Amino acid sequence: MFLLAVACGGGSAPQENVPVVTVTAQRWSFSPDTIALQKGVAVDLELTSNDVHHGFNLPDFNVRADVAPGMTVAVRITPDRAGTFLFHCDYYCGSGHEGMSGQIVVQ
């Protein structure tokens, strides 16, 4: 599990230093598979693959990305509600693909 603790300040100043969480896809899992975030705090997810082409799909936040081996893809999310939200690989990567998932826990 990866825990991202970010202090929330008052005001609406633009965020210059957005935290980065590296997510690695590898047959047949994501690492980390659980990411804890805070509501209203932007984070960049840097997605990489160690082996084959994977997909990253976080439907509750309309986030989808192709994750090709040897490349890094960055997606920014700002969770607007608390809860547990599932993400999964949506690009068939071989036997075991159907269990390749994780969760984002927003507090």
Secondary structure, DSSP 4 states (H G I P E B T S, - for coil): -EE---PPPSS-PPPSS--EEEEEEETTEEESSEEEE-TT--EEEEEEESSS-EEEEEGGGTEEEEE-BT-EEEEEE---S-EEEEEE--S--STTGGG-EEEEEE-
